[in-house]
Amino acid sequence: MLRRGRFAPTPSGRLHIGNARTALLAWLHMRAAGGRFILRIEDIDKPRSRPAYAEQMAADLRWLGLDWDEGPDVGGPYAPYVQSLREHSYEQAMERLSSARRLYPCYCSRAELMAIASAPHGLDSEGPAYPGTCKHLTQEERRAREMKKSPSIRFAMPEEPIGFDDMAAGHCRFPAHAGGDFVVKRADGIYGYQLAVVADDAAMQVTDVIRGFDLLDSTPRQIALYEALGLQPPRFGHVPLLNGPDGKRLAKRDDAMMLGTMREAGVRPEKVVGWLAYWSGLADKPEPIASAELIGGFDLAKVPKEPVTISEEAMRVLTRP
C-alpha cells in the first residue's frame, strides 16, 4: 500500500524552527518510504487564521528544501487542501456520529467549565475534563436551556481504555473517557479541530502522521472518532519537542526562532537543516546539509525520546548569517 503522510500547520502565526523540525521529520519519513507527502492548511478556526501566514508557511517550507505532492498550490485528488473549504465533509461526519448516538448538546458556559476544579484534567491546552453535565439532560431540560443559550455539540468518549503503538513514543494507553467528552462543533458554528483533522486525514487516505509530542493526548480522542465513524486510523508518531533556552516549548511569539526572520537575515537553509538534523539524531554534528541528503539515512528510531533544549550559544550560531 502506498504510504501517505502530511504536514498540516495552522496559519495563526509564522513557522518557528520547532514547526520546521516536525515538518522535516514528516517529510523525510514519507520520502524515505517512497510515499506521497501532503501539505494541508488547518484554518478551521477562522478568527485566528490569516491567509498571509499560510502563504509564508509554504514559502518557508520550500526555502528549507521541502516539497509536497499534494497541497493548496499544487492540487491533488483530494482537493481542497484548506480546511475552511471542506466544511461539508465535517457536517457529513457529524451526521454519521449523530446517527450512531455519539453526540449531545452542551449548554455549559466557558466560565462554568473552568470552575470545575474537582474534575480530572483534560488536554494540556484545556482546563478540567468535562464531567458530562449535559450528557443526561432530559428533552425538557434541553429545551429550557436552549431558550437561554445556543449549545455546542460534544462527542461522547467510549467506556473502554484506548491503547495504540506509537512509532516514536512506543506503546501508549489512555484510560476510559481520556480527556473527557469534547466539543466537535462550537456554539458559534465552528467545527472542532479533532473532528476536522480526522475527517480530513480519512478523506485524504493519510496512513502516517508524524507530529509533535504536544498532540499525543489528542490521539485517543481521534482514535475514538475514527472508530465511531467506522474508519481505520493512521499510524501515529509523536516526536519530542524542541524547547527554547528557557526550557519551555517554542512559541510563535519568539521572533528570533522564526524561519522568516532567519531568511530575512541571510541565514542559509542548509545551515538550519543541519542544526535540525543534529537535534533530531540524524547527524553527529550541526553541519550544513540539504534536506534531500538526509533521505537515504533517515530512521525515525534515531530521533531522541526526550525534548531537546536549544542552548543560547546554539541559537546565536544558528541565527547568524
Buried (B, 14 or more C-beta within 10 A) or exposed (E): EEBBBBBBBBBBBBBBBBBBBBBBBBBBBBBBBEBBBBBBBBBBBEEEBEEEBBBBBBEBBBBBBBBBEBBBEBEBEBBEBBBBEBBEBBEEBBEBBEEEEBBBBBBBEEEEBEEBEEBBEBBEEBBBBBBBBBEEBEEEEBEEBEEEEEBBBBBBBBEEEBEBEBBBBEEBEBEEBBBBBBBBBBBEEBBBBBBBBBBBBBBBBBBBBBBBBBBBBBBBBBBBBBBBBEBEBBBBBBBBBBBBEEEEBBEBEBEBBBBBBBBEEEBEBBBBBBBBBBBBBBBEEBEBBEBBBBBEEBEBEEBEEEEBBBEEEBBEEBBEE
